[in-house]
């Protein structure tokens, strides 16, 4: 463009007159790119050359100043036109409509001594764009210059305003008047068919498109793809795309979005890679899908490439990449993206603000999360929920509770955010308290709520509360939900009611990995290990799921607890070969425990030493327990020494050794361990047991007399102990 300007400015006045179209092209470029400073300088040169008053040039200069909102320059340009000028008046009406000055535009239109079809189309289209449908229709009905363009303007405007049925009626009137549609008309009317969800009507329009010869038109083909996708006819959409003689970025993006909506991420990526050109929408679509599907790293990678290639992310794109960064806990890059958002002034938006809150809280900085929260101008419930969840996630439960009480209008997620926080940090009483408040408020619990509450019941082995929650779930219609049923199954199993757990499992219409795992684990933990393995074999026979690492871990646990060592080793050795699962530390530890329990100590020790990863302290502890059971003191010394070494890296080793020494009666070693723990600031949590009486759990900690009936309880215990001792010392005579 600069070379063209230099060439024009060095030309004589006569040559400039011959290059009016080039000057107009340069002025159009200035207008589109809002380069008002350069445009004003160029205008000055045109004045010097004496060509600024040329009709076409003057109009383009006026349009440039109108688009830039320069009142002084506009008034100066209007003086260039002697008397009424139809083109100038049309330009003024357009500028006022685009600037939202609808009444001024109408006044200018009404004052026009003469109008052409452009004048009528401008006023009708402008009013429709602003949602003033009735006024637009009023002008259209009085338009003496009705032609294809004015009909199309009204039809398109009605569709944009969501009045597809009215647009269709007008389209039929247009056909009856003898006018044939153009590409823009067809594009709008196909969109109307999609909005109405009328397949037959769409097929009728398609017949007319073929008859008139627009079936290969680019914009018409794009609208047909969108129409078919709206009706979930992906086959027809793909067929149209494949038959298109030429495609643009809209065509490619539509097909890309189709594969994304179908969950075909690999195919969507293939289409994305094949796209000859991309726009912000295609980039945002892929970034969003990767973020939602759990591949946060690829979402961030695509975002980086997008920015490097000069594309400007939109609101949706920023939200997706921030969510991805939150999943990765990438605070440094998160702050960089936040800085860019601040620069363009988008941080006050509720959609962006809530994702920023989530980012900082997941990175452990609730302080920065609160700053992002406070900067949001109009907070919706999602913003409030994000901040409550952030506090809950970081164990700032008092702050979460305080903010929760300030939410103007709570929804289900608000309550669940607080309940989940209490559950995560084992504040089970608070879980039940908030759940009770939720019910009293009239808010209906969701399946997520019941899953959390039932998990709290399972953690406390509170059968009565669990049954109570089960009743509420049935009453609210959640008894056939796979997530609630799995939580119920787990609760009954952990509360010792295996029969109820089995009943829940059997009546479930379908099972997933979690429900199979919960049933197998529940049976094994309650001493029904062989039955647990039978359930796993049933799972394999049905082939309803592919076993995952947690399911195999439950199977190994069952084998360990019923002494089926060879079977357990078979399942362990099948993990990679059959199930394509890489064993982790917990699987290795379970095998060590299995071998140690059965007395195969040398095999267990060799297994630990051959492990491809560093063994857990628990693996050595399992072996040490086996050494104690089978009285292998020599190996026990080696294992204890190894645990002592690991204790430097893994402090729980001190606790394990202390317990082992105590059970062996080696009190000097216990004192030595306790001393080392004290020096390193480690504390062993006291033993705890509890019993539930009348829906109220009672907790008893080692060396603790805080229970309000502890005196009476310990008196009864002493009486029972003395009775037991007396019974054991009285000789029994058989007569």
N, C-alpha and C positions, 0 to 999 in steps of 0.2 A: 504493500500500500504506500510506503514511503517513497519508493521509486516512482510510482504513478504520480504522487503529489509533486515531487521535484520536477518531473517531466511537464506536468500541467502548469506549474508556476513559472517555469522558464519559457513557456509558449507565449506567443503574441496574442493580442486580443482577438484577432481574426481566427487564429488556430483554436483558441479556447472556445469560441462559439461552435466550432466544428466538433468539439469534444465534450459537449454538454452531457452525454450519457456517461462519460467517465467521471465527470464532476459529481453527477447525481449518485453514481456508485460509491464514490468516496464518502459523500455526505450520509448515505445509507449506512455505511460501515461505522462512521462516527456515532450515528444515532443508536444502532443496535448495541454497540459496546459502551455506550454512555461516556464517550470521550469528548465531553463538552469543551474542555480547555483547548484541545487540538482543533475541534470544530470551529471555535470562535476565532482562533488564529487564522485558520483556512478562510473563514468568512472575510476577515480583514484583507487578505490577499486578493480575494475575489472582487471586493469593493475597489481595490487599487486597479485591478485589471478592467473594471467597469462591466462585469458580467453578473454581478450579484442580483440585479433586477430582472434577469432573464426568467421567464415565467416558471419553467420547471425547476430551475435552481432555487428561486425564491420560495417556492412551495416546500422544497426539501429542507431549506434552512429553517422555515417556520416550524415544520414537523420536528426537526432536531431540538429547537428551543422549547417547543410544547412538551416533548418527552422529558426534557431536563428540568422543566418547571422554572424557566427564566422569564418572569413577567416583563421586565424592561425590554429585553431583546425581542420578546413576542410582540409587544406594542410597536416597537420600531419596525419590525418586519411587516406588520399589518398595514403600515403607512405606504409600503411599497406597492400595495394593490389599490388601484384606483376604482372606487365603487364596489358594488357587490361582485364577489367571485365565488362561484358554486363550489369549486374544489377547496378553497380556503375555508369556507363555511363548514364543509364536511369534515375537514381536519380539526376545526375548533370543537365541533360536536364530539368527535372521537376522543379528543384529549380530555374533555370534561367527563365523558362516560368512564374513561379509564381512570380518571382521578376521583371517581365516586361522586362527582357533582351532577347528579342526574337531573335535578330541577333546572340547572343552568343549561344543560344539554337540551332539555325539552324546550326551554325558552328560545334558544338559538334556532332550533328546528322550526318552531311555530312562527318565528319572525322572518323565515326565508321567503323571499318573493317567488322563488321557483325552487323545485326539488327534482332530483333525478332518482333512478332506482337505487343508486348508491346511498343517497340520503336516507331513504326509507329503510334500507337494509341495515344501515349503521345504527339508527335509533332503535329498531326492533331488536337486533342482536345485543346491543348494549344493555337494554332494559332486562332482557332475558338473563344475561350474565349476572345481573344484580338481583335476580329473583323477583323482579316486578313483572310477573307473568301476565296478569290481567291488562296492565297498561300496554304491554307489548302486543297482545292479541288485539286490543282496541286499535292500535296503529296499523297492524297487519290487515285488519278487515276494511280499513279506510284507504289502503294503499292502492292508488290508481295504476302503479307500475308493477303489479304482481308478476313475477317471473320465477324461473327455477331457483335463482339465488335467494330470493326473499322467502319462498316456500321452504327451502332447505334450512335457512337461518332459523325459522320458527320451529321446524321439526327438531333440529339439533338442540335448540334452546330448551324445548319441552323435555327432551330426554335428559339433558343435563340437570334439569330441575326435578327429576324423578317422576315426570308425568308421561310415562311411556305409552299408556293406553290412549291418552289424548293425542300424542304424537302419531300413533298408528292410525287414528281416525283422520287426522289431517293428511297423512300420507295417502290414504285411500281417496280423499277429496282431490288431492293433487293429480292422481292418476286419472280420475274421472274428468278432470279439466283438460286432459290431453297432454299434460307435461310429462316427460319421461325423466326419471331420476338420474343424477350423476353419481360419481364415486362417493362424494361427501354425504349425499342423501342416503345411499345404501349403507354406508358405514354407520350412520346414526340409527337407521331403522333396524338394522341387525342387532345393534346394541339394545334397542327397545324390546326386540323379541327375547333377547337374553334376560333382560330385567323382568319381563312378564313370565319367563319360563315356559314359553309356548313353542314347543318343538315343531308342530305342524305349521304354525304361522311362519316360523323360520324357514322351513322347507319350501313354502310357497314363495317367500321372498327370494330364496336361492334360485328357484326356477326362473323368476323374472330377471335375476342377475345374469344367468346363463343366456337367457333370451336376448337381453340387451347387449351382452358381450363384455361384462365387467368381471367375469369369473377369474381373470388373471391379473386384475388390478391389485396393486400391492396393499393399499389401505383396506380395500374390501376383503381381501384374503385374510388380513390380520384380524379384522372384525369377525370373520367367520370362524377363525381359530378360537377366539375368545368366547363366541357364542356356544360352540360345541363344548368347550371346557366348562362353561357355566352349567351345562346340562350333563356334565360328567361323561361326555362321549369323547374319551381320550383317543380312541381309534380314529374317528373322523377328523379330529383336530390334527393328529399326526399325519394323516393322509393328505390333508390340505397343505400342510407345511411341506411335505415331501414333493408335492406337485407344483409348488410355486416356482415360477420362472425366475423371479428375483425376490430376495429377502432383505429386510432391513433389521436394525437392532430391536425393533418392536416384535417382529416375527420370532427372532431367536429368543428374546426374553420371555415371550408367551410360552414357548415350548420348554424352556428352562424351568419356568415356574410350574408347568404341568408335572414334570418329573419330581420337582421338589415337593409339591402337594401330595404326590403319590408315595412319597417316602423313598424314592429311588435316587439316593444321593450320588451313587457311582455314575448312573446314567446322566444325572443333572450335571455332574462335573465334566463328563465327556462332552456334553453339549456346550458347556461354558468354555471349555478349552478350544472347541471348534469355531466359536463365534468370531467372525471376521472383525467385528467391532463390538464394544461393550459400552453400556451407559451406567449411570449411578444405580439404576434399579437392578440391573443384572448382577452387579457387584454386591449390592446390599442383600439380594435374595440368597446368594451363596454364603455370604458371611453369616446371615441370620440362621440358615439351615445348619451350618457346621456348629454354630454356637448352641443351637437347640438340641442337636444330636449328640452332644457331649465331646465333640472334637474341638475344644477351645483353642488349642494351639494352631490348627489350620485356619480357624476363623481369624485369629490375630495375624497370621501370615498373609492371608488374602487382603485384610484391611491395610497392612503395610504396603503391599503391592499396589493396591488401589490408589492410595495417597501418592506414592512415588510416580504413578502414571498420570497424575494431575487431576484426578477425579475428586469432586467435593462430596464428602459423606453427608447423607441426609440424617434426619432425626432417628429414623428406624435403624440406620446403619450404626450410628454412634451408640445407641442403646444395646445393640447386639454385641458390638466389640467390647463394650464395658462389662457386659454380662460374662463374656468369655474371659476377660482379664480377671474378673472376680473369681471365676472357677479356678484359674491358674494362680490366684493370690499374687498377681504381678503388680505390686503397688507402684513400682517405678514407672513402668510404661503407662499405668493407669493415671498417674499424675500428669504425664505428658499429654495424654488424650484429654484429660480434664482442662489442662491449660489451653488447648486448642478450642475447647468448648467455651471457655471463659472469653476467649478472644472474639468469638462470633456471637456471644451473648445468648447462648442457649441453656446456660446452667439453671436458669429460673423456671424452665419448663418442668412440669411435674413428671413427665415420662422419663426425661433424661435424669432429673434430680433423684428419682427413686433408685435408678440403676447405680448412680454414683454413691448413694448411701450404702447400697448392697456391696459395692466394690470395697469401700473403705472398711466396712465392718467385717467382711470376710478376710481382709488383710490385717485385722486386729486393731484397727484405729477407729474406735467409735467416736473419738473426739472430732476427727475429720469428717466422719459420717454425719455427725450432728451439725457441723458447719454447712455441709451440703444440704442437709434437711432444712435448716433454718433459711437457706437462700431461696428455697422454692416459694414463689409468690402465692400461688393458689394450690394448697395441698389437698390432694384427694386421699381416699382411704388407702390406696396402694402406697403412697408416701409414708403415711403413719405406720402401716404394717411393716414396711421395710425397716424403719428405725427401731420399732419394737423387736423385730426379729434379730436385728443387729445387736441390740443390747443382750437379748436372750442368748445368742450365739456366743457372746464373750463373757458369759456368767455375771453380767451386770443386771441381775434380776430385779433389784429394787428400782433401778432406773427404768427398766422395761415396764414394771408394774405402774410406776408413776406416769410414764408417757401413755400407757394403755388407758389409764383413767381419763386422759385428756382428749382422746379421740372423739371428735364430734358425733360421728355415726359409725359404730363398729359393725364389721361384717364377720362372716365365719372365719376368714383368714386371720382377723385381728385376735380372736379368741384362741385359735390354734397356735398362733405365734407365741403367745404367753404360755400355753399348756406345754408346747414342745420344749421351751426353755427350761421350765421346771422339771420336765421329764429327763432332759439331757443331763442335768446336774443333780438328779436323784432327790428332788424335793417333791416326794410323792404326795404328801398331805396337801401341798399347794395345788398339785395337779387336780385332785378331787375337789378342792375348794373352788378353783376357777371353773371346773366343769359344772359344779352345782350352780354357780352364779350365772353361767352361760344358759343353763336350762331355765333359771328363774327370769332371765332377761327376755326370754321368748325366742332367742336365736337357736335355730335347729342345728344340732351337731351334724357334721359330715362324716364320711367314712374315715377321713384322716383323724378327726377328733376321737372317734371310737378306737381306732388303732392305737393312738397315744394313751388313752385312758386304760385300755386293756393291757397295754405294755406295762403301765404302772402297777396294775393289779397283779400281773405275772411276776414283776420284780419283787413284790411284797408277798407273793404266794397267797394273796388275799382272795380266797375262793368266793366268799360272800359278796364282796364288792364286784368281783368279776361276774357273778351270776346276775347281780343287780344291773350292771351295764349291759349284759347279754339281753335281759328283758327289755331294756330301753331300745337296744338296736333292733330287736324284732318289732317293737311297737312302731318304730320310725321306718321300717321297711328295708333295713340293711342286712337282714338275715341271709340273703342270697348273694351278697357281695363277696368276691374272692378275697379282698384285702381284710375286710372285717372278719370273715370266717377264719382266715389264717391267724389273725390276732386272737380270736376266741380259742382256736385249737391250741395255740402256744400258751395262753393263759391257763386253760384247764390242765394241760400237761405239766406246767411248772408249779401248779397248785396241787398236783398229785392225783387229780381226777382224770385218770387215763381213759376210762370208759367214755366219759363225755367228750374228750378230745377225739377219740376214735369215731364216735357218732357224728361229730361235726365234719370230720374228714370224709366219711363215707357218703354223707348227703350232699357234699359239694359237687355241683354240676361239672366243674372242671378244676384241674389242679395246675399250679405253676411251680417253678423251682423252689419258691419260698415255702409253699404249703407242703410239698413233699419233704423238704429239709426239716421243717418244724415237726412233722409227724415222726420221722425217723429219729430225730434228736430227742423228742419228748419220750418216745418208747424206750430208747437206750438209757436216758437219764433216770427213768423210773424202774430200771431193772429188767425191761422186756427187750433185751438186746437181740435175741433170735427173731422175735416178731418184727423188730426194726429192720433187720436184714431181709425178712420176707416182704416188707413194704417196698424196700429198694428194688428187689427182684421184680415185683409187680410193676414198679415204675419203668424198669428196663423193658419189660414185656410190652407194655402199652406204647412205648416209644413216643409218649406225649411231649416229653422235653428232653433236652440234652443235659446230662448232669453237669453241675458247675462245681467250683472248688469247695463251696460251703456244704453242698450235698455230699460230696465224697468225704469231707471231714467228719460229718455226722455218721457216715457208714464206718469209717475207721474207728471212731469213738465206740460204736456199737460192738465191733469186732474185739476191741480192747477189753470191753467190760464183760464179754461172755467167753473170753479165752479162745476165740477163733483166730489164732495167730496166722496160720497159713492162708486162711481166707482173706484176712486183713492185708497180708503182704501181696496177695494176688490183686486185690483192688488197688493197692498203692502202685504196684508195677504196671497196672493198666492205665494209670492216669494219663500219661503222655501217649502211649501206644494206641489206646482205644478211645479215650475221652478227649484227647488233645488238650489236656490241662497241665500246666507247669506246677509241680508241687511247691508249696511255700513252707516257711518255717513251722507253721502250725501242723501241717501234715507230717513233717519229719518228726516233730515232737510226739505226735500221736503214735507213730510207729515205735518210737523208743519206749513209750509208756506201755505199749502192747507187748513188746518183747520182754520188758522188765517185769511186768506183772506175771508173765508166764515162766519166769526163772531163766530165760535165755539171755543172761547178763553179758556174756562175752560177745554174743551176736549184737546186742544192743550197743555195747561200747564201740565195736568195730563200725556199726552203722553210723554212730555219731561222728567218729573220726573221718569217715568217708563222705560225709555230707558236703555238697558243692557250695553251701553257704555257711556262715558262722552259726553254730547251734545256739538256740535260746537257752537261757539259764534254766527254764522249766524242763528242757530235755535232760540236762545233767541232773536236775532234781528228781525227775522220774526214775532215772537210773540209780540214783542214791537211795531212793525209796525201795527199789527192788533189791539193792545190796543189803539193806536192813532186814527186809522180809526173808531173804534167803541166806542171811548171815555170812555174806562175803565181805569180811572186814578189810581185806587187802585192797580189793577194788574200791571199797567205800572210801578208803584213805585217798586214793588217786582222784576219785571223783570230787571229794570234798575240797581237795587242793585246787582242782580246776575251777570249782565254783568260787573259791576265795579269790582266784585271779580275775574271774569275770566280774566279781562284785565291785571292782574298781570302776568298771564301765557301766555295770548294771546293778545299782544299789539293792534291787530286790533279792539279789543273791545272799546278802547278809541275813535277811529275814528268813529265807529258805534254810540256810545253814543253822541259824539259831533254833529254828523249829525242829530240824533233824537231830541236833545235839540234845535238845530237851527231851525228845521222844526216846533217845538212847540213854538218857540219864547222865549225860556228860555235862554236868552243871558248870564246871570250870570253863569249858569251851563256850557254853552259853553266855557266861559272864563276859568272856573275852569278846564274843560277837556283839553283845549289847554295848560294851564299852566303845568298840569301833563304830557302831551305829551312832552312838551319842556324839562321838568326836566329829563325825561327818554330818551331823544335824539331821539324821534320819530317824523317823519314828515308825514304830510298828503299830498299826491300828489294832485296837482291842477286839477280842472276839465278841460276836454279837449273835443273839438269838431272839426270836420273837414269836408271839402267839396271838392269834386273833380271837377275841371274845366279843360277841354281839356287835360285829362289824367294826370293832375298834382294835387296831394292832397295839400290842404292848411290847416294848423293846427292852432287852436286858443286855447290858454291856459288862465285860469283864471288870471286876473290882469297882462296880458302880452301884451306888445305893440311892439313886435319884428318883426311882419310881415311888409314887406316893403311898403305895402299899408294900414297900420293900420289907419292912419289919415283919409284917404278918407272913409274907411269902417265904422269907428266909427261916422264920420260926417253923413253918410247916415242912420246909425242906430238911431242917435239922431233925425234926421228929421222924420224917420218913427215912432219913439216913440211919438214925439210931435203930429204928425198927428193922431195917435191912441188915444192919450189922448183927443185931440180936438174933435174927432168923438164921443168918449164916453160921453163927457160933453154936446154936442149939443142936445137939446130936440127934440124928434121925434113926429111930429103931424100927426095924421091920419085925412084926410078930407073925 
